[in-house]
Amino acid sequence: MKTLLAALGAFALALGVIGIFVPLLPTTPFLLLAAALWVRSSPRLYGWLLSHRRLGGYIRDFREKRAIPLRAKVLSLGLMWASMLYCVFAVVDAWPWAQASLLAVAASITWHILSFATLRR
């Protein structure tokens, strides 16, 4: 069972890292999932993730302060809206229902991200 949890944690970490570069794939939830899976299966991997120079801060800030850094909010929302608007006007321009769905998803994600406190350093 611990091996399965460790493997799922590695998969969640991979998705989180990919999410850094893909606007609609979130980073922080996958990093939190990896941490939750590894805290139960591999204290060594959990410690590595929390002490990681780039990724550990996301997890520590969110776990301890339930906050997202301002830079992460601005960057994630800007990239998400840019890609959503491109999709709405260039990809699904013939389907109004798809356009409305994408805009609803973007608005929901925006509300969710903005509902967390902003961490100022």
DOMAR-30652 format. One record per atom (N, C-alpha, C, CB): residue in three letters; z, x, y. Coordinates in steps of 0.02 Angstrom, whole numbers, plus 50000, padded with zeros to 5 digits. Each point is the difference from the previous one (the first is absolute). Glycine has a CB too. Layout:
ALAZXY;...
//
This chain:
MET500005004149940;MET500004995950060;MET500005004350063;MET500614991049937;LYS499785014550062;LYS500035004450058;LYS499325003350013;LYS501225002049978;THR498424999549968;THR499355003150008;THR499514995150034;THR500215007149898;LEU499834986550082;LEU499574994950031;LEU500174999250074;LEU499914994149889;LEU500735005750127;LEU500204999350070;LEU499785006150041;LEU500984993149965;ALA499075012850005;ALA499785006150035;ALA499244999850012;ALA500955006549948;ALA498684991250002;ALA499274999550007;ALA499814994850053;ALA499865003449880;LEU500494991050120;LEU499874994950051;LEU500185002650070;LEU500224991049916;GLY500305013150088;GLY500185003150063;GLY499465004750024;GLY501194999049970;ALA498525004849984;ALA499455004550019;ALA499394996150023;ALA500425008449917;PHE499444986050051;PHE499444995750020;PHE500134997150070;PHE499764997249879;ALA500865000550133;ALA500174997350066;ALA499955005450054;ALA500764991749945;LEU499455014450038;LEU499945005550048;LEU499275001350016;LEU501065005149956;ALA498514994949992;ALA499285001150011;ALA499714994650046;ALA499915005549887;LEU500284988250101;LEU499764994650043;LEU500265000950071;LEU499954992349901;GLY500675009950107;GLY500285001150066;GLY499635005550038;GLY501094996249957;VAL498745009150008;VAL499645005550032;VAL499294997750018;VAL500675008549935;ILE499014987850022;ILE499334997350016;ILE500064995450060;ILE499645000749878;GLY500914995550126;GLY500104995450056;GLY500065003550068;GLY500564992549920;ILE499585013950080;ILE500015003750063;ILE499305000050031;ILE500955007349959;PHE498544992849998;PHE499315000750024;PHE499614993549998;PHE500045011649960;VAL500184983450003;VAL499654993649994;VAL500404994850040;VAL499525003049885;PRO500204994250168;PRO500384995850046;PRO500334993849969;PRO499235003950085;LEU500474992849867;LEU500294993949973;LEU500475001249942;LEU498984994250036;LEU501095011949942;LEU500465001649946;LEU500645002950031;LEU499035002149918;PRO501534994550075;PRO500605002350034;PRO500295006349968;PRO500234988250033;THR500085015950007;THR500315006249976;THR500734999049982;THR499205006450069;THR501194991249979;THR500724999749992;THR500234995849941;THR500085001550121;PRO499644992549867;PRO500244996249942;PRO499885003649933;PRO499774989750065;PHE499685013849929;PHE499885003749938;PHE500465006049993;PHE498814996350004;LEU501355007050052;LEU500485005549997;LEU500694997449982;LEU499335006450085;LEU500864987949943;LEU500644997049983;LEU500024998049926;LEU500124996050118;LEU499335001449857;LEU499964998249929;LEU500075006249956;LEU499274990250029;ALA500395015149989;ALA500065006249962;ALA500725002550000;ALA498815003050029;ALA501524996750029;ALA500695002150004;ALA500454995749957;ALA499805004250116;ALA500094989249886;ALA500414995449959;ALA499905001249926;ALA499934991550091;LEU499465009949888;LEU499865001349930;LEU500295006749978;LEU498964993150008;TRP500995011850035;TRP500245006749982;TRP500765000650004;TRP498935004650042;VAL501404991550000;VAL500735000450002;VAL500304997849933;VAL499984997950125;ARG499654997849839;ARG500244997649935;ARG499765004349942;ARG500014988650048;SER499455015149962;SER499715003649943;SER500035007550006;SER499264990449986;SER500705012350074;SER499975007250008;SER500335002350065;SER498945000149932;PRO501695001750065;PRO500345002350061;PRO499655006150031;PRO501074995649953;ARG498615008450007;ARG499655006050026;ARG499414997850043;ARG500345006749898;LEU499254988650078;LEU499434997650039;LEU500234996150062;LEU499314999549895;TYR501234996750097;TYR500274996350057;TYR500235004950055;TYR500364990649923;GLY499995014550057;GLY500225005150048;GLY499425003650032;GLY501025001549933;TRP498474999950028;TRP499405003250028;TRP499684995650052;TRP499815006049892;LEU500134987550094;LEU499674995450046;LEU500414999450065;LEU499504993749903;LEU501165005750091;LEU500414999350061;LEU500005006450042;LEU500714991849939;SER499215013950029;SER500015006250038;SER499305002550019;SER501055002949941;HIS498444993250041;HIS499315001950017;HIS499925000350076;HIS499564994849893;ARG500105010350130;ARG499935001250072;ARG499644994350036;ARG499995012249976;ARG499494985149994;ARG499614994750033;ARG500214992949979;ARG499065008150006;LEU501064990949930;LEU500114993249975;LEU500734997950001;LEU499005001649930;GLY501465003250065;GLY500704998349995;GLY500274996450060;GLY500135009849930;GLY499624991850129;GLY500234996750061;GLY499884992650001;GLY499795010550058;TYR499644987349917;TYR499854992849997;TYR500534996449960;TYR498775002450009;ILE501395000349934;ILE500474996749955;ILE500705000250028;ILE499285003149903;ARG500945002750121;ARG500675000550028;ARG500094995450060;ARG500065011949960;ASP499464988150086;ASP500054995750059;ASP500034992749981;ASP499385008550066;PHE500214989549887;PHE499984992949982;PHE500634998149961;PHE498755000449997;ARG501485003849958;ARG500604998449960;ARG500624999950044;ARG499465005149900;GLU500604999650145;GLU500625000750039;GLU500004995650063;GLU500095011549957;LYS499344987750074;LYS499994996550065;LYS499574993750001;LYS500175011050052;ARG499484987649892;ARG499544994349997;ARG499545000050061;ARG500854993349935;ALA498875012650080;ALA499585000850059;ALA499385004049983;ALA501014999550074;ILE498464999249965;ILE499375003549993;ILE499875003850065;ILE499534991249918;PRO500285015250077;PRO499865003750062;PRO499464996850042;PRO500345010549941;LEU499724990150125;LEU499514996950046;LEU499305002649986;LEU500894998950087;ARG499045007549901;ARG499345002949987;ARG499694996949937;ARG500365010850055;ALA500044988149893;ALA499744997049938;ALA499794992850012;ALA500745007549933;LYS499634988850107;LYS499824993150016;LYS499344999750037;LYS501214996950005;VAL498745007250048;VAL499404999850042;VAL499385002249959;VAL500705002450102;LEU499385003049860;LEU499445002549961;LEU499794995149946;LEU500395011550023;SER500084985749941;SER499834995449946;SER499694993650026;SER500925004849932;LEU499364992550122;LEU499724993850027;LEU499325001250032;LEU501154995850020;GLY498775009850015;GLY499355001550030;GLY499455000849948;GLY500605005550093;LEU499544998449855;LEU499505000949947;LEU499864993549962;LEU500365011949990;MET500174984349997;MET499914993849964;MET499574995150040;MET501105001749944;TRP499054997550121;TRP499614995450041;TRP499285002450009;TRP501054996750059;ALA498855009849948;ALA499325002650006;ALA499594998549937;ALA500415009150076;SER499884992049866;SER499634998749938;SER499924992549988;SER500445010749952;MET500064985350065;MET499934992749991;MET499474997150047;MET501204999549967;LEU498805002750095;LEU499504997450047;LEU499305002249980;LEU500865000250091;TYR499085005849884;TYR499355002249974;TYR499784995549943;TYR500255011850034;CYS500204986849920;CYS499834995649943;CYS499824993050024;CYS500765006849926;VAL499624990650122;VAL499884993250024;VAL499324999450034;VAL501244998550015;PHE498575006450025;PHE499394999350039;PHE499395003349969;PHE500714999550098;ALA499385005149855;ALA499425003449971;ALA499904998649926;ALA500185008850084;VAL500354989649880;VAL499944999349928;VAL499954992749979;VAL500645010649986;VAL499814985350039;VAL500024992949978;VAL499814995350057;VAL500885002949917;ASP498644999250125;ASP499834996050058;ASP499664993449982;ASP499885010650063;ALA499884988649876;ALA499684993849980;ALA500504994949970;ALA498955006649979;TRP501664995650009;TRP500494995649968;TRP500604998950046;TRP499645004249887;PRO500374990450150;PRO500554998850046;PRO500684999549964;PRO499204994150074;TRP500825003249866;TRP500634999449964;TRP500285006949982;TRP499624989049954;ALA499935015850031;ALA500235006849985;ALA500255003450063;ALA499185000749905;GLN500484998050151;GLN500225002950063;GLN500704997550018;GLN498805000850039;ALA501304992649954;ALA500654997150015;ALA500545002849953;ALA499444989650042;SER500395011349895;SER500485002749952;SER500205007250018;SER499504992649911;LEU500015011550106;LEU500155006950018;LEU500435000450063;LEU498925003549948;LEU500934992350101;LEU500405000050061;LEU500714997549986;LEU498964998150067;ALA501114997149888;ALA500674997649981;ALA500395005449964;ALA499554988449991;VAL500125015349965;VAL500335005649966;VAL500215005350050;VAL499334997849896;ALA500235003950150;ALA500165005150051;ALA500594997750043;ALA498805003750001;ALA501204990150019;ALA500564997450041;ALA500655000149961;ALA499204992850063;SER500775005549872;SER500615000149959;SER500275007049991;SER499584989949940;ILE499985014950048;ILE500215006949991;ILE500305002650066;ILE499115001949912;THR500574996450144;THR500265002050065;THR500704997350011;THR498835000450046;TRP501274993249940;TRP500664997050008;TRP500515003549956;TRP499464989050028;HIS500355012549910;HIS500465003249953;HIS500205006950025;HIS499484993749906;ILE500045010350115;ILE500155006850024;ILE500434999750064;ILE498935004249949;LEU500904991350096;LEU500384999650063;LEU500694996949990;LEU498924999050060;SER501204997849883;SER500664997049988;SER500545005249986;SER499424989949956;PHE500375016250026;PHE500485005349989;PHE500175003550065;PHE499555001549884;ALA501045001250119;ALA500215003750060;ALA499565006150010;ALA501184996149984;THR498775006050078;THR499605005950017;THR500465006050005;THR499144993050061;LEU500715012149902;LEU500395006250001;LEU499725004650052;LEU500294998849878;ARG500135002850171;ARG499795004750052;ARG500375006649989;ARG499784990650083;ARG499855014749918;ARG500315006649988;ARG500165003450064;ARG499375001149894;
//
